Amino acid sequence: MILLASEFDKSRFFKAADLEKEKKFRISKVAAEVLGQGDDKERKAIVWFTNDERGLILNKTNLRTLKDAFGDNMEAWPGKVIVIFPTMVDMRGRMTPALRVRIPPPKQATVVGNGQAAQQPKPAASAAPKSTTEQLDEFGQSQLPEKPSVDDDLNDDIGF
C-alpha cells in the first residue's frame, strides 16, 4: 500500500473550493457536532450523503433552505436529494466563496386520462445517445448546461 501525504490533508467537510459546479447529493443522515475551538465552539448541524464521504456543515442560510423544503424534523431528511453549488457571498463587506443548497425540481411525470402517471417507454438498447459528449450524473441527469437559443434570449415581451 502506498502512503500519500495528500490522504492526510483531506477535510471531513465540504468547502467552497471542493466543487467547481453544482452537484446532486442524497442525504444519508443528519447529525449535530460541536465544532470550533475555545470561545468559538458552536453546535452545528451536519448533513452526510450517500454519494460522498464528506459532510456539509449547515450555516443558517443552508439550514433554513432545507428546513423550509423538508420540515423542521431533521430525522425525516434522509433520502432527500439536494443540490450543492459554489457561489460568491458578501461576508463582512468582502466577497468570499461559499456553498449554497437548493432543492432540485421534481421529475415531471406524464399523466394519462385517468390521472395516473404514465409509464415511460424504455429506450431500445440500440438507440443512439442524445450526444456523444453528454455525461450523466449518478441520478441519471445530464451534466451539460442548457443554453437558451438566441431567439429565446432576445424575444422578450416589452409592455409599452
C-alpha positions in Angstrom: 0.0 0.0 0.0 1.3 3.4 -1.0 1.1 6.1 1.8 0.3 9.5 0.3 0.6 12.8 2.3 -2.5 14.1 0.4 -4.6 11.5 2.1 -4.0 13.2 5.5 -4.8 16.7 4.2 -8.5 16.0 3.4 -11.2 17.6 5.4 -14.3 15.6 6.6 -16.4 18.5 5.4 -17.1 20.2 2.1 -15.7 23.7 1.5 -16.3 26.0 -1.5 -13.1 25.0 -3.2 -14.3 21.4 -3.4 -17.0 22.0 -6.0 -16.4 23.7 -9.4 -20.1 23.3 -10.4 -23.3 22.2 -8.8 -23.8 18.6 -7.9 -26.7 16.5 -6.6 -26.4 14.6 -3.3 -28.7 12.2 -1.5 -28.9 12.8 2.3 -27.9 9.7 4.3 -28.2 11.2 7.8 -28.1 14.5 9.7 -26.1 14.8 12.9 -25.1 17.6 15.3 -21.5 18.2 16.4 -19.7 20.8 18.4 -17.2 22.5 16.1 -14.6 25.2 16.7 -12.1 25.8 19.5 -12.1 27.8 22.7 -14.7 30.5 22.7 -15.6 29.8 19.1 -17.2 26.4 19.9 -20.6 26.1 18.4 -23.1 23.2 17.9 -23.8 22.8 14.2 -26.0 20.5 12.1 -24.1 18.4 9.5 -25.6 16.7 6.6 -24.0 13.5 5.4 -24.5 11.9 2.0 -24.8 8.5 0.3 -22.7 9.5 -2.6 -19.8 11.3 -0.9 -17.8 10.7 2.3 -17.7 14.4 3.2 -20.4 16.2 5.1 -21.8 19.7 4.7 -21.8 21.9 7.8 -25.1 23.8 7.6 -24.8 27.5 8.1 -28.0 29.5 8.9 -28.8 30.1 5.2 -28.5 26.5 4.1 -30.2 25.2 7.3 -33.2 27.5 6.6 -33.4 26.4 2.9 -33.5 22.7 3.9 -35.9 23.3 6.8 -38.3 25.2 4.5 -38.2 22.4 2.0 -38.2 19.3 4.2 -39.6 20.4 7.5 -38.2 21.1 11.0 -37.7 17.4 11.8 -34.2 16.6 10.5 -34.7 12.9 11.1 -37.1 13.0 8.1 -34.4 14.4 5.8 -32.5 11.1 4.9 -33.3 10.0 1.4 -34.0 13.6 0.2 -31.9 14.9 -2.8 -30.3 18.3 -2.7 -28.1 20.3 -5.0 -25.0 22.0 -3.6 -23.4 24.7 -5.7 -20.5 27.1 -5.3 -21.2 30.9 -5.3 -19.7 34.1 -4.0 -21.3 35.8 -1.0 -20.8 39.1 0.8 -19.3 38.4 4.2 -18.4 41.4 6.3 -18.0 43.6 3.3 -15.8 41.1 1.3 -16.9 38.7 -1.4 -15.9 35.2 -0.5 -16.6 31.8 -2.0 -19.3 29.8 -0.3 -21.5 26.7 -0.8 -25.3 27.0 -1.0 -28.0 24.4 -1.3 -31.2 24.3 -3.4 -33.8 21.7 -3.9 -33.9 20.2 -7.4 -37.3 20.4 -9.2 -39.3 17.2 -9.2 -39.1 15.0 -12.2 -42.1 15.6 -14.5 -44.4 12.6 -14.9 -46.7 12.3 -17.9 -50.3 12.0 -16.7 -52.8 9.9 -18.7 -56.5 10.4 -18.9 -57.3 8.6 -15.6 -55.0 10.8 -13.6 -52.3 8.1 -13.2 -48.7 8.7 -14.1 -48.0 7.1 -17.5 -45.2 4.5 -17.8 -42.3 6.0 -19.8 -41.2 3.6 -22.5 -37.7 2.4 -22.1 -35.4 3.3 -25.0 -34.3 0.4 -27.2 -30.8 -0.9 -26.5 -29.7 0.1 -30.0 -31.0 3.7 -29.6 -28.2 6.2 -30.0 -27.5 8.6 -27.1 -28.6 12.2 -27.4 -25.0 13.4 -27.6 -21.7 11.6 -27.5 -20.3 14.2 -25.1 -23.3 14.1 -22.8 -22.4 13.0 -19.3 -25.0 11.7 -16.8 -24.6 12.0 -13.0 -25.3 9.3 -10.5 -29.0 10.3 -10.7 -29.1 9.9 -14.5 -29.4 13.6 -15.3 -27.4 15.4 -17.9 -24.5 17.5 -16.6 -24.4 19.7 -19.7 -25.9 23.2 -19.0 -28.9 24.0 -21.2 -28.2 27.1 -23.3 -31.1 29.2 -24.4 -31.4 29.9 -28.1 -30.7 33.4 -29.4 -34.4 33.7 -30.2 -35.4 32.9 -26.6 -32.9 35.3 -25.2 -33.9 38.2 -27.5 -37.7 37.5 -27.7 -38.9 39.3 -24.5 -42.3 41.0 -24.4 -42.0 44.6 -23.6 -45.1 46.3 -22.5 -45.4 50.0 -23.5 
